[in-house]
Structures are given as structure tokens and as C-alpha cells.
Amino acid sequence: MYQAEEFTLLPCPECSRFQVKVKETPQFLHMGEIIDGVDMRAEVGILTRNVVIQGEMEDSCYGENQCQFFDYDTFGGHVTIRKNFTSVHLSYVELKHMGQQQQLGRYPVHFHLCGDVDHRGGYRHRTSVDGLSIHHSFSRCITVHGTDGLLIKDTIGFDTLGHCFFLEDGVEQRNILFHNLGLLTKPGTLLPTDRNNSMCTTMRQKVFGNYIPVPATDCMAVSTFWIAHPNNNLINNAAAGSQDAGIWYLFHKEPTGESSGLQLLTKPELTPLGVFYNNRVHSSFKAGLFIDKGVKTTIASAADPREYLCLDNNARFRPHQDGDPEKPRVAALIDRLIAFKNNDHGAWVRGGDIVVQNSAFADNGIGLTFASDGSFPSDEGSSQEVSESLFVGESRNYGFQGGQNKYVGMGGIDQKSRTLPRNRTFPIRGFQIYDGPIHLTRCTFKKYVPTPDRYTSAIGFLMKNPWQITPRNNLSLVKFGPHVSLNVFFGKPGPWFEDCELDGDKNSIFHDTDGSVTGYKDAYVGRIDNYLIRHPSCVNVTKWNAVICSGSYAQVYVQTWSTQNLTMTITRDEYPSYPMVLRGINQKAAFPQYQPVIMLEKGYTIHWNGPAPKTVFLYLINFNKNDWIRVGLCYPSNTIFQITFGFLQRHNGSLSKMEDYEPVNSLEELQRKQSERKFYFDSGTGLLFLYLKAQGRRDGHSYCSSQGCERVRIQAATDSKETSNCMAKAYPQYYRKPSALKRMPAMLTKPCQGCGTRQVVFTSDPHKSYLPVQFQSPSKVETQRGDPSVISVNGTDFAFRSAGVFLLIVDACSVPFRLMEKKFFSLADVSLMGEYLKTGIPPRSVVLLSTRGEIKQLNISDSLIPLGLAKPAHLSNKGSTIFLGFSGNSKPSWTKLFTSPAGQGLGLLEQFIPLQLEEYGCPRIGAVRRRDLELLKQTSKAH
């Protein structure tokens, strides 16, 4: 974010319409084109206005103005708007040196407890902020405090301290943020969430006792857009660089600050999301978009010594109709997000139901992570989905060192130096699976190539994961580009992954429903050393550290009481030499919990590294009706049991349809009566056997049945203190020969039809159509080897192998693209080409030209000038020549000429050409162009 630069515009009569003249010399690279299908063009904003409000500054920090953190004056001016005004509309005002670090409520623009400021408040014209420039601010940009229905539009917030566009108390709703730009959002001191590491640990006046704040969990959340209630609307905004997050949605358990005690009709975490459309986020450290967490809503005390309003992990977004958890869910839609160059995450999204669509993620540490609410989500049955989206690992935007960019290394594709999200060993991932259930469909992955230093994969898993992962995670219609050499990676011991021995690491799994990931339809992919999910026909993929299997899978959720630091070992009867040892989700908790993924219709035994727990709960997770497994739990031979079954109603904790288990005399009898509530205790081996068979029907993404969560409680009475590990006695007695219940499918032989996103370009102007063009220009050696020259237009390849000049003429006004003519000039006919270029090309056409072989006389420079060539060029005796031109009265900025020295090729060149522009002379399609403004009007009317 520190590569944002300020320039002074100078008069420039000689400039073209695509040029400006600036006084200063740029210090950093600024991207000006679409790269690999993702719009990474730099944002540009005008900071000056004719009306200026600015604070009077001293030369340095003074008094009690947090001078231990700032060496400059941070006591600026402020503008406050209070309730019951007649009319407020701020338009095109510059606010400079505003806000104050030492005092709450002193911001550049502060709407303070104004209530409804739209038609609900009696205002004929919605209160608005339009076209402001807020820069070099000392506390925020615009604060919306206890105010609903405000429009903030076309406003810039640059070089500010603390959250920039700030919704304060968790009660602010129906506000519209439309086409705003925030960048260089730096830490401040006012709230814990504004602070960086050193501020967090130093400022302890409001904590209880000797508590030392933990920066990563209490602070370090400063964001360009801080959205404290989901019922707000973000459209066409850009968060272009923040210390922590670009856009952060958080969820207050109750109103805070001066809104404390206010009774909301619905909880924020249950309220449906407002409009989120066409926002871009980049150059932030923690995440471009972050949807998770809340703030602490109680003052510091001995019970919880943390500061009031510090970051808190106390909220989960679970939107329902009317904010009522008893009514149907309402999916939160994240539509058209572009996230790039964020160190940790392009987006971290927790909750359900949440849908991300039509989005692009490029050059992030991790493109997108979905997180649910764990084993038993607060919103049972919720899920998350990403569709029609593009993931790019390492784009041709190589970055530029400097401006606090300290991570630099070699790229995986071309070994060129590039900036990296973390150090050179960090395992870059496109889509990261955490717990689930998630669904990824119709997505394309490009340019994920490992290096000797790091594992770079299109699909990966949360590292060091102690939590559960559901086998209901499923992927379909996935497309991998030619530069993806690691589709999936399950991690290996080493840097960042550590020992890979946590429970979630071992149980990582997903379902490849159509074979587009693995080549095997209806297959499950797990870690290569997981023998709970295997059968003899499974396929190992060592490169992925994965195994591909067929079968049916579910989970058993095991919870014990008052057994801290107890390790559980689970073994499948078919693979006793390969047990899985689980540490539990939280070993220090009073109620440890374990959740292995298991293959259904198999037998398992469970053992402990200490005395067997007296109370064990077994929950059937993701079991469909009549699904079953057999379990044998290890106990001392003198144990007496009381075993009960019931349906747990999670919303109130009650149990229904309770039944007691009765003993039988043999395992054979138990097997005959597996649908009944029976158990068999083999005192010789110490194994308590029972069948876990689902009675209820499971709906949709619910973990449990529609009747409740099927639960077995085992109460054991024994005076033994011995370690309960029965492995030596259990096997080989209960060993079974491995078998597959579902045959392994044959590997697919044809490429997936219809896989990947149908969009080829993701831009900040989603209603502008672009034509993707690629040129493959081989060198002399590659030509002699027989490699073709190729012009690819919108995915259609036009190849040629003869020496000469190849032209494609494309209609600039048609979508989808319309090829008007293709023409080839051999070496003998090259002299005729000049006349054709002058007279044979129809108006409003895109001209694509590529040469093959060294052409000694190519005198067409003059003929190319009317097509957009900037100045005459010598084109003879070149290795390769590529030209993009336009036939018409306009001279677009994208017209370009590329040449290489003799014997050399140009390799792969990619360009994105805008179509249907009015400047080409194309018919107007203004109704489509005005959709964003219509969306703004519709949003205003709806609220």
C-alpha cells in the first residue's frame, strides 16, 4: 500500500487524450492494463477541490497527542453533523489535516447519532456526501455513527489513520457507499481495532489489571471500509491498500458506544446482507475482504480483562429472512469482487449461507478461504459456494520492490523476480478448504506452479488445522490452465506446515463430483496416509500427498468429559497397522472433542493414551438414513456400562426419543440386531462394540437429521486407572481383509466440457466487453522444430506454420466476437500487403497481425500508421513482428507494435481489447452502461 504516490498535474497541450503530464518522477511501477484476465489497473483520484477545509498544523507532535507513535502533529480540524438538521449535502469539498488522534468523535466528517437521514426521517432528498477528497487525515475519513440511510458517493480517502469509512456502533443500516476510493489506510490509536502491534501492547490504560493485549486477536484490524452491520450497500468501491483489511464486515452482539442499550429488531449476525456488487480490494496485509468476528461489548473485568471494543471471536454471520433464525436462510451474495496483491487472503469469509460469484483473485497469499462454524455450526445446514470465478496464482504483474515490500523471490512459471505475498517458502494457494461444507463450481485456476522453495497449488487446505473437515465439501466443473502443475496439495511437514499432525490436517478431504479435479468421477480426495478412508483400489497421487478413493463417507463426533490432554486413536479393522492418532480440537478443554472422517459400512476401534473416559458422547455427523459403522471402544475388563440413545435438539439442548441400550452375548448376535439398541462387551479384548446406524433423514447440508442430532451416550463405571489401549488384543482377532464397497471409476479420457468460468475478463467495469487475444510467437529454433505461430481470439486458435504474415480482422462492435476476415501473405506476396492494409480493411475493425520467419523486406510501416502505429518503424529483418491495430476514425490506447531481434521470438503475448465503444462509431448501448446508476437508484428506493 505504500506504493501509492501523489503527483502534481502540469499543463500539457502536447498530450494525447490518453496522457497527462506530472511534475514528479514516479518511484514505483503502476499497472495500466488487464493482466491474465484480471483488471489490476491502478486507481487514480484527484485530491484537490476548489473548496478546502483544513486543520492548522504545528511543525511536530506536541502535548498528549500520542507522540510516542507519531512524530507529526495529529490534532486537526473536524466537521460534525448532528440530528434534526434541515438539509445536509456535502459536494466536492477537500478536507485536509482533519481528525484528532487523542479524542473520540473528532473526524473529518462525522454524522453523529442522526437517526434516519433519508425518506424515513422525513427528508425529501436523501442526505449525501458526494465527491469529497479527504486526505492526510489524522482520524478516519467519514464516520457514520447511529445514522441510517446516508449516501456516500465518489469520495476519496487517502493517507489516513484508523478505519477510513467507519460504521461505528453496530446499529447503522441502509447506508449506501457508491464508487468510493480508499487507500493508504494506516493504524491509529483510538480503538483497539485501529492499532498495530506496538500500539496494542503499549496502550493498556483500559485493560483490567496486568493483562497484556494480544495484537493478533485483540487489535490489528484497521480497515478502509469498516462495516459494523450487514444491512448496508457497497457498490463499485475500491479499497486500494490498508494495513490490515480492505473491507471488513463484523457483527456486534449488541449495540456499543453511545448506542448501548438500543434494542434492535434483529441481531446483525442474523440480518441479510445488503447489496455487495463490483468492489475491488488489493494491497492489504490481512485480507482484501474479511467477513468474520465482532467486538467485545463488555468493559474490562477480572473475568475478561480485555479492553472494551477489542476484536472478539464472538459472532458468526448466519443471515435469515427477517433476521429470524426460525425462518428460511437468505444467502448473502458477494457479486463481482476483484481481490489481488493481498498478503494473506484475497478474501476470508465465515458464516452461511454465503455465495461468491463472478469474482477474481490474483497474486494473493491465499485467494479465498471459506470458514463455517465448525462441527456443530450455529446455523445448522448452512453452506458456502463460489462459482463463475477466476483464480490466478502468479500473474504477469510482477510487482515492484520498495514501499515496505520486503518479500521478493523467483516466480514458478518463468523464474523471473517478483514480489511475493510472504517469504519465498510460503505455500501460495488459490482456494483454501477449511471445514465446510463448501461448493466450488465453474471456476478456473491459472498459473499455480511450485518452486524448489515453496508448494504453490490451485487448491489447498488450512495449515495447522485442529478443527474438523466435512466430506460434504464438493468441487465440480473446475478448469486448470496450462500453467497449473499442482492442482491440489495436502501439505507436508516443513516450513509453514510444521508437523502436519493436527486433527484437521489428517482428515482433510473433498468430493470431486464430476472428475474435473482428479480425472475420476464421484471420487473423494484425502491425505495419502489416511487409512480410515482407503480401500485397495484407491489411487495414490504422491505429488499432491493425496489419495483418490471411491466410497461413502461421514464423520463421528466424539466428545469426552473431564479428560484433559487425552489422545484418541482410531483404527479401521482392515488397516490395523495404520491407526490415526487424534489430539482433539482443544486438549486443554474440559470436554475434548474429536471428529474423524470415516468410510461407512466398516468397523473401527477406539483407544486412549490414558484411562478410558467415564463419559463419552458419539454423534452421527453427515450420516444419511440407514448409514452405519461399527465401533469398538476400549475399556478395562471390569467396566459396567449405561448406554443411551437420543435425538439432541440443538436450539434448546433437549433430548427426545431416548432409548437404553441392552447387552447381547456375542458379536454375531450384535451383528444380527444392528438396527436395535444393543451392545456387546468383549471383556477379553476390552472392546465395547455397538453399531452407529442413522434412523433419521438428513436434509440438504445439515450435519444432523431433521429429527435432531443422533447421539449415543456411554457412561462407564470402573475403578481401573490403567491406560485403555486394546490394540494388541484387538488385532489380529478383529482384522478384516480390505475391500471396496464402491468400485473405483475408470479415469476420464476426454477433457471436461463446460468446465471453468464462462467469463474471460474480470474488470471494474463489468458492463464493458473485452476481447481476449493471445499471440504465440516462436523463435527461429522453435520454428525449425515445427512449433506453430498462433493467434488466439476469445479461446479460438488460429495457427499457421508457413513463413509470411497472418492477419485476422475482427468486428470491433460485435459481442460475442465476429471474425470478418483472415488473410495470409506468403513471403512472395508480402509486397502486396501494404495496399491491402490501406484499402481492404473495413471500418470499425480490430486488426491482428503476426509474422513468422525472418522477412527481409517488410515495408508496411506507413500502412500501419492509419491503424494506430504511433510513428514509423523499421520492420525488416526482425525475428517476429506483432501488431494490434484499429481501422476507423478513433485511435484507441490499446494499439501496439511488438518486435524482436533476428532469430528470436516474442513468446506468449496477451492483450484484452475493449469492444462496442462509442468512440469506435459503434451503436450506443447506453441502457446497459447505466446499470450501475440504476442499481444505485433501486437500492435507494428499496430502502
N, C-alpha and C positions, 0 to 999 in steps of 0.2 A: 504493500500500500504506500510505502514511502517513495515509490517511483512516480507518484503524481507530481506534476510540475505546473508552475504558473508562468505565463508568458504575457508580454505586453504587445498588443497588436499595433502595427505601423501602417500608415497609408501605403497602398500598393497598386498604382494604376496599371502596372505591367502584369499583375496576377491574373490567371485564368479563374473561372468560376469554381475551380476545384483547389484553389491555392489561397493561402493567407501569408502575410509576412510578419515575422515576430522579431522582437529586439534581442531576446536572449538565445543562447545556443542550447539546444536540448541536451540533457545529460543522460537520458535513458532512451531505450527503444520503445516506441509506442506503435502497437499493431494497428494497421489500417485496412485489413481485409478479412474476409471469411476464411477460416483455416479448418481443413478437414471436416467441412460441413457445419462448423460451429462459429457463430458470429462473436469474434473476440475483439472487434474494433474498439478502440479507446473512446471513452466518453469525453465530450467537450462541453464545457459550460462557461458562460460569460459571467464574470464576478461583479463587474461594475454596473451601477444604476445611476440615474440622474438624481434620485432622492436618496440621501445617505443618512443613516442614524448610526453613530459610533460612540464608543466609550472613550473617555480621556485617559490616556495611559501614562504611567510613570516609566522610567528607564529600566527598572528592575523590580523584582518581587519585594514586598515590604510588609511589615506588621505580621498579623496572624493569617496570612493568605496561603498557607500550605507551602511555604518557601522551601521546606525540606524536599519537596518534589518538583518545584518549578522555579527556574531562575529568572522568570519574567513575570511582569505584573498580570495577575489573573482577576483583578477587580474591575469588571467592565460595567456597561450600562445594561438596562433591561426594560422590556415592554411587557406590561401585564394587562390582560383584558379580563374584567370581572362580570359577574352575572347582571342581567337586566339592562344591557345596553340596547340602544335603538337599532344600530346597524354597525357591523364591522366588516369591512372588506379591505384587506391589505394587498396592494398590487404593485409589483415591480419596484420594491424598495430594497436597498442594500443595507445590511446590518453587519457592522464590523466591530470587533473588540467588545462583544456583548456577553453577558452572563458573568456569574461570580462563583468562584470555587469554594469559598468559605461559608456560603449560606444557601440553604434550600430555597427554592422559589424565585431565584433571580436568573432568568433565562432570556435569550434574545427575543423570543416570542412565547408568551405563557398565557394560555386560555385556562383561567383559574376558576374551577367549580362553576362553570357557566350553564350546566344542565343542557337541555335541548337547544341547539342553535340553528335548527332547520325548521321546516313547517310545523313539526311537533311542538316547537317552542313559540309558535306564532309568527315566525319570520317568513315573509313572502319570498325573499331571496335568501337562499342558504348562506350562512356565514362562511367566508372563504379566505384563504391565503393563496395568492396566485403570483408566481414569477418572482418570489423573493430570492435574494442572494444573501446567505448567511455564511460568513467565513471568518476564520481566525477567531472563533468563539471560545469562550472560557467555561461554558457550561451549557451543553446541549445545543440544539438548533430550534426545534419547535416542541414545546411541551403541551400535551393535551391532557388536562387534569380535570376529572369529573365533568367532562364535556362530551356531548353526543351530537353526531350529525354534521361535523365540521368537514369542509373540503380543503385539502392541502394539495396544490397543483403547481407543476412546473417550477418547483423550488429547489435550490441548490444549498446543500450544507457541506462546507469544505473546511477541513483543518479545525476540528472541534474537539472538546474534551467531554467525555462521558457520552451516554446514549444520545444519539442525534435526534431523530424523530421519535419522541418519547411519549408513550401512553402510560400514565403513572400508577393509578390505584387499582387497576384490575376491574374497573366498572365502566370504562369508556367504550361506547358502542356506536355502530353505524357511521363511523368516520370514514372518509374516502381519501386515500393517498394515491394521487394520479400523476404519473410521469414526473417523479421527483428523482433527484440525484444526490446521493450522499457519499462522501469519500474522505479518506484520511480521518477516520473516527478513532481518536486516541483515548487512553484511560483517563479517568478523573477520580475525584476523591469523595463525592457526595454520598453515594450509596455503595454498599459492598459490591454490588454487581458492576459498578463502574470501574472498580480498582484493578490494578495489575498486581503482580506477585509482591513487590516490595511495599506498596501501599496497603495491601491486605494484611500483611503480618505486622506492619508498623502501627496502623490505626486501630487501637484496642480500647479506646475510651468507652465504647458502648457494648463490649462483651462482658460476660459475668466472670468475676474472679480472675484467675490466671490463664484463662483459655487463650490459646494461640490459634487464630484462624488458619484454615487450610485453604490456600489460594485456589486450588483446582476445583474444590467442591463448594466453597463459600463465596468466592469472588470470581474474577476473570470471566466476565460475561458481557463486556461492553459491546454494544451493537449499534449499527447505523439505524435500523428500524427495530424498536423495542415494542412489541405488540402484546399488551397485557390482557387482552380479551380477544377471542377468535372472531367475534361478530363485528369485524371491520373489513374494509375493502382495499386491497393493494393491487393496482393495475399499472403496468408499464413503468415500474420504478427500477432504479439501478442502485445497488449497494456496491460501491466500487472500491472497497478497501477499509477494513476495520481490524482493530487489534484482536477481537475475538470472533464476532459473528456479523454477517451482513443483515439478515432478517432473523429475529428470534421471537417465536411465539411461546409465551409462557402462560401459566394458568394459576391464578390466585385462588386458594381455598376459600378465602373470604376477602372482602374489600379491605384495603390498607390505607395508611396515611389519614388524611382528613376525611376520607370516605368510610372510615371504620364504623361499623355499626349499621351501615346501609344494607337493607335487605334486598337482594337481587331476586328476581323471579326465577332465574335458573342459575346453576353453577356454571362458571366459564368453561370448565373442562367437559361439560355435557352439552354446551351450546354449539350448534352447527357453525362451520366456518363461513365467513363472508366470501366475497369474490377474491380469488388469487389468480391473476392472469398476467402472463407475459412480463415477469420480473426477472432481472438478471443480477447475479451475485458473484463477486470474484475478489481475489486478493485479500481474503480474511484468513486468520490463523486457525481458529477452531472450526468454523463451518461457514459456508455461504448461507445456507438456510438451516435453522435449528428449531425443531418443534419438540419441546420436552420441558419438564421441570416446572417449578414455581418458585415462590419466595417464602421465607419464614414469616409467619404472621403473628408471632408472639414475641414479647420483649425477652431479653436475655435473662436467664434464671439459672439456679443450680441444676434444675432438671435438664435444661437445654441452654448452655452458656453462649451459644452463637448469637451474633448481632441480629436485631430486627431487620428484616428485608434482605438478609443474605440469601444466596441461592439455596434452594431446597429441592430435594428429590421427592416431593410430597404430592405430585399431581400427574395425572395421565389423561391425555386428550381422548375422549370417547363420545363423539357427538351423536345425539339422538334428536328425534323430532320434538320440537318444543322444549328441548333440554330435559326431557322426561325419560329416565332410564327404562321405564316400562313400555315406552313407545318404540317404534322401529328406529333402527340406526339411520343416520343421514351421512353418507360418505363425504368426507372433506376432500375437495378437488384441488390439487395443485396442478394447474394447467399452464404449460409453456414457461418452465423455469430453465434459464441458462446459467450454469454454475461452472466456473473454471478458475484455475490457478488459486485454489484454496488449499492451505497446507494440510489440514486434517481431512475434512469432509466437504464435498460439494454440498451434500445435504444429509442431515441426521434427522430422521422422522420417527417419533414414537407415538403409538396410540393406534386407534382403529375406529371405524373403517376410514382408511386414507388411500386415495388414489393419486398417483403421479402420472401425468401423461403429456405427450408432445414436448418432452424436455431433453436437454442435452447437458452432459457432464464431461469436462475435458481437463486434463492436466491437474487433477486433484489428487491428494494422497489416497483418498477413497472417494469414489464418485458418489455413491448413495448407500446409506445403511437404513434399513427398516428395523425398528425395535418394537416388540409388542409389550405386553405387561407380564410376561413370564409364564410360569407353569399354570397358574390359575389367574388369567387376566381379569382385571376389574370389569371388563366388558366381555363376558363370555361369548365366544362366537365371532368376534371381530377379526378382521384380516386387513392386509395391505397389498396394494398392487401397483406395479409400474408397467406402463405399456407405451408403445409408439415412441420410444426414446433412444437416444444415441449416447454411447459411452466411448470416450477416446482416452487412451492411456497416456501416450506421449505424442503430442501433436507437433506440427511443424512450427509452432510458436515456441521457439527455443528459449525465450526469456532473455534476461539481461542482468548480469551481476551488478550488485550495488543497491543502495537504498535499503539496507539491512537484509538483503537477500544473501544468506550465508550458505545455502545448500546448493552446490553445483557438482555435476558429475557427468558421466557419459550416458548418452541415450541407448536404448536397447536395440533400435532399428538400424540407425546409420552411424552409431558410435560418435556422434557429434556432441560437443559440450553443451549442456543445457542446465537451466535452473531446475532444482528438484523440490518436491514438497517437504521432504525431510532429508536426512542424510542419505548417502548413496546406498545404504543397505536396507532402507525402508521398503517393505513389500507393497508396492502400488497395487490397488485393486479397483476394478470398475464398480461392480455391485457386490456388496458385502452382506452375507446372510448372518443373522444373529440368533434369533429364536423363532419367531413366526407365529402363525402361518402367513407366508407371503406368496405372491404370484408375480412372476416376471414373464411377460409375453410380448411378442413383436418388438423386440429390442435388438439393436445392432451394436457390436463391440468392434473397435478398431485399435490397432497399434498397442497391443499388450505383449511386449517381448522382454523376457528376463535378461539380466546381465550376469556376469560372474559374481557381482556383488549383491544382487537382490532378486527376489522372486516377484515378478510382475505378472499378475493374472487378471483375466477378464472377470472371473467370479471367484470370490474368496469368502473367508469366514472371519468373524470377530476373533481377534487373537486373545489368548489368555482368558478364555471364556469359562467361568464357573457355572454358567446358567444352563438351561435346557435348550434343545433344538428339536422342533417337531418334524416328523417325516411328512407332514402335510405341506411343507414348503414345496412348491412346484414351479418348474420352468418350462416354457413352451415357445415355439416359433422364434427361436433365437438364431441370429446370424453372426458368424465370426468373420471378420475381414481377413485379407491375405496376410496381414502382419499381426496375427494373434497366434503365438506359439505356445501359450499356456492358457487353455480355456478355463480350467479350474485348478485351484491349488488348496490343499487341506493343511498346509503348514508343516514345518519340520523343526526339530529342536535347533536353536541357534538365536542369533540376534533378533530381537523383537518378539519372536515366538516363545522364547525361553524353553521350558522343557516339554511344552505341548501336552501336559499331563492333567489339566483341569477337566472337569466332567464334560463341559460343553465342547472342548476340543476333541475329546474322544468320540462323542456322539454326533458330530457334525454329519448332516445328511440332507439330501434334497431329492425330489422326484423329477426325473426327466420324462415328461408325459409323452412326448412325441419323438424322442430321439434326436432332437436338434442340437443338443449339447454333447451327447456321448456317441451317437450313432446307433443306440439301442432303444427302441420304443418301449415305453412303460417300464423304464428301469429306474432303480434307486442308486444313488451315488453316495458312498460313505468313505470313512477313512480306511486305509488299506489294512490296518491292524485291528479292525473291529470285527471280531468273530461272532458277535451277537447277531449280526445281520447277514452272515455269509451262507453260501452253500457251495458244493464242489464245482458248479459250472460258472461261478462268478468270474469276471474278467478283471485282472489287476491292471491298473494304469500307473506304473511306477513314477512316471514324470509328474503326475498330479498328486502322488501319495494317496491314491484313491483306489477303491474297488467298486465295480459296477455289478449290481445284482438284480435279479428279479425276485418278487415276493410281495407279501403283505406285511405292513409294519405298523406298530403302535408304540405306546410308552407305558411304563409302570412308574407311578409316582410313589416313592417310598418315604414315609416320614416316621421318625422315631422321637421319643420323648426323653428329655433329661439325659442325653448321652453325648456330651460334647467330645469333639475330636475323635469320633468313631468313623472308621473307614469301612465301607461296604464293598465286598467282592461278589460279583455276579458272574456265573458261568453257564454257558449253554451245554446241555448234556452231550451234544455232538462234538464239541470242541473243548474238552476239559483242560487241555494244555494251554488254552488261550483265554484265561479269565480277564474280566475288566474290573479294575480297581477304581472305585469312585470315592473321592474325598468328601463329597457333599457340597451343597451350594454355599454354606457358611459353617465351617467346622466349629466355630466358637458359639454358634447359636444353641439355645436350649432345645430346639426342635430341628435337628439336622434333616435335610431332605435330599433325596437322590432321585434322578429321573433318567434311567437308561432307555434307549430306543431298542426295541426287541422285534424279532421276527415272530409273527403269530403262528399258532398251532405247533409250538415247540416247547420243550421242557427246560427249566432253568433252576439252578440252586443259588442261594444267597448266604453269604458268610460274613463274619465280622472280625476285626482285629482286636477285639476286646470282649468282655462279657456281652451276651446277647441282650439287646434292649428289652425291657419288660413290656413296653407298649410299642407296637408297630402298626402303622396305617398303610394300606395298599390301595391306591386309587387307579382305576382303569381310565387311561387317558388316550383319546383318539381310537377307542375300540368301537367298531360298528356292532350292531346286534348279532349275537351268536359268535363273535370273535372270541378266541380263548388262548390262554397259555397255561402251562402247569408250573407251579413254583414249589421249591422245597427250601424252607428256611432252617438254618442250623440253630439248634438249642441243646442244652445239656439233657442227658437221657432221663433225668428225674423231673422234667418240666411238666407242669399242669397248665392246660390252655382253656381260655374262654374266648371264642371267636364269634364275632357278629358281623352281619352284613346290613347295609342300609344305603338309601339314596340321600346324599347330603344336598340340602337346598342352600346354595351359597349366599343368596341375598339376605337370609336371616339366620343361617347356621343350624337350622333344624334338620332332623333326620326323619325319614319316612320309610315305610315298608321294611321295617327291621326284622331280621331273621337270625336265629342262632345256628351255628354250625354244629353238626354232630359227628362223632368219630366213627370210622369204619376200621375193619380189621386187616385190610391189605391194600396194596397199591392197585391190584387188579380190580377190587371192589370199588375203589375210588374212581378208577377209570370208567367203569360201567355206569357210575352215578355222577358223572362230571357236571351235569346240569343241576344237580341238587346241592344243598348246602352241607357238604361233607368234608372231613379232613382225615388224613391218615398220618400218624406219627410213628416213624421208624426209629425206635429207641436205640437200635443197634448202630445206625449211622448218625443219629441225632437230627434227622431231617423231618420237618413238619411239611407234609405235602397237601396242597389244595389246588383246585382249578379256579382260575380267574376267568369267568365267562360272562360276557356282557348280555344283560337282559333287555336293556333299553335301546331305543333307536336314537342315533346321533344325527343332528341336523346341521347342514352347512359346514361352517368352520368351527362349530362348538367342540371344545375338548371333551365335554361330558354329554351324557344322554339327555334327551328332552325331559326325562323324569327327574334329573338331578345327577350328581356325580356318584357313580357306583363305588362304594368304599367298603373295604374289609378291615375290621379292627381285630388285632391279635393281642390279647392280654396274657402274658406268660408269668407263671409263678415258679421260682426256683431259688434255692439258696446257693447255687454254684456261682463262683466268681471266675471260672475258667474262661479262656478265650474260646469263642464259638466259631471255630473254623473246621468244618466237616469234610474238607476236600479229600483228604487221604482216605476216608472211609466211603465217601460217596462214589468215588471212581476207582476202578472201572465198573463197579456194580451197576450204576445207572447210566453208563455210557450208551449212546445210540449212534449208529452209523449215520454220517451226514447225508442229507438228501434235500432236493429242491422240491418245494410244493408247487412252484410255478416255473415252467420251463423258461430257460434263458432265451430271449428272442434272437433271431438272426440279425446280424449287423446290417443296417441300411446301406444300400449301394448307390442310391440316387441322391443328389443334393436336395435339400429341403425347398419345396416350392412355397412361396409366400412368406418365408421367414424374414425376420428383421423389420425394422420400422419402414413404413412406406414413404416417410419424409426423407429427403436427402440433404436439406439445408435447414438449420435452426437459427433464426435470426431474431433480432429485436423488433423487426417489422414483419410480423407473421403473415401479413396480407400482401407482401411483395413476393413475387415468384422469381426464383433463381434457376438458372440452367447450369448444372454441374458439368464441367468439361475437364477431361484429363488427356494429356499428351504423353505418350511413351516414346521417347526419342533415344534409340540405341546408339552406342559408339560404333566406330569403324570395326573394331574387333567383334562386337556383338552382332553387327550387321553381317559380317562374313560368316558368323556362326549360324546365321539364319533367323535371328530374333526379329520379329516383325516391328514395324513402326505402327503405332495405334493412336487414333483419336477416338476417345470415348465420350459420348454425349448422352447424358442422363442415363448412364448404365448400359447403353448400346455401343458395342465396339465396332469401329471401322478400321480394319487392318490393311496394310499394304506392304509388299516386300520388294517391289521394284524401285530402282533409283529414279528420282524425279520429285515432283511437287504434288501434294494431295490437298484438295480444298473441299470443305463442307460449307454449304450456305444454309443457314437456319433462319426461319422467320422469327424476328425479334418481338412480334406481337402475339404469338400463339402460345397457349399453355393448355395441355402438355405440348412439348416441343414439336415443331413441324419441320422436317428436313425438306428444303426446297430444291437442292441440287448437290450432287457430289461429282467432283471432276478431278481427273488425274492428268498431269502433264509429264510425259517421259522426258528424258534428257534431250532427246531430239526435238521435242516440241516446246521446251521451256521458253524459247524466244517469242512464242505466241501468247504467253500468259499475260504480259503487260496490257495488251489490248483487251483481253477478256476482263481483267480487273477494272479497267476504265469504263467498259460499256456493257459487260454481260451480267453484272450483279444487280438484282432488283433492289429498290429502296427498302428501308426498314429491315435490313438483314444483318445477321451476325456472320462474320467471315472467319473461318478457322483454317489456318494454313500450316502445313508441316512439310518439311523436306526430308529426303532420305538419300544418303550418299553425298559425296562432295561435288557440288555443282560449280564448275569453273567460271561460268558466266551467268549470273542471276541479276539482271539489270531491271528490277521491278520496284526499286525504292520510290521513284516518282509516282508510280501507280498506287503505292500503299498510302501515300500522304492523304489523299481524299478519304481513305478508310480509317484514318486516325493515327497514322505514324507521325510522331512529333516532329521529326526532322529527317532529312535524307541520311541513309545509312548504306555502308558498303556491305553487300550481302554475298559476294562471290567468294569461293574457296573457304566456306565455313563448314564446320563439321555438321552442324544442324541449325536450322532456322525454324522458329515457330512464331506465328503472328496471330493475334486476336484483333479483328477489326470490325468496323460498323459502316454499313452503307446507308447514308441518309444525311439529313441536314444537321444532325447533332454530332458532337464529338465527346462521347462518354469517357469517363475517367478510367474505365477498365481496359481500353485499347492498349495493347502492349506488344513489344517485339523482344524476342529472346534469341540469342545466337551463341554458338560455342566454337572454340578454335578447331582447326582442321584435325580430323581423327577422333574428336571427342563428341559424345552425345550430350543431351540435356537431361537425361534420366526421366524421372516422372515429374510432370508439372500439373498442378491442379488449379483451376480457376472457377469462380462462381459468377455467372453473368446475369444481371437483373433483366427480367423480361417485362413486357407490357408497360413500359414507362411512357408517360405523355410526351416527354422530350423526344422520343423516337418518332412521334407522329402517330402513335397507337391510339385507337378509340379510348375515350375516357371510361374508366370503371370506378367513378368516384364513390358510388354507394358502398363498394367493398372497402375502399380506402377509409371511409368514415366509420368503420365498425367500432373502432376503439372509442370514439366520441359517443356513439350510440350506446355502447356498453356503459359508459360513464353516466349518460342520461338515464338509462334503465335502472342502474344502481341507485341513482338519486331518487327516482320515482318509487322504487321498491321499498325504500326506507323512509 
